[in-house]
Amino acid sequence: MMGTELSSILRLEVPIVVLLAERAIAMGEVMSLVPGSIIELGKTVDQDLDLLVNNRRIGHGVAMKVGENYGVEVTQIGDSLLRINALGAGEGAEDAAGAMQQPQ
């Protein structure tokens, strides 16, 4: 039975979000945005992007072009437990940098 449950979990489709950066700004600034406005973010262009599942970081990557689409090359990925926990099945998955694996 456990193999069937695992098989079902592994077939689940989940959205993955690639987060460029984020920043808090005052609502007044939001209201003054117009086409052409520039919002400076606190991340440098050479920093990895965050890979999120269920708003929980599971890894990092760098942006790349794949044909005419954007892509992400994974540079670090959390272990299996971290990735399963991102589904909400466990606690402490929000930021487990120690559980990230570097490419070999």
Secondary structure, 3 states (H helix, E strand, C coil): CHHHHHHHHHHCCCCEEEECCCCCCCHHHHHCCCCCCCCCCCCCCCCCEEEEECCEEEEEEEEEEECCEEEEEEEEEECHHHHHHHHHHCCCCCCCHHHEECCC
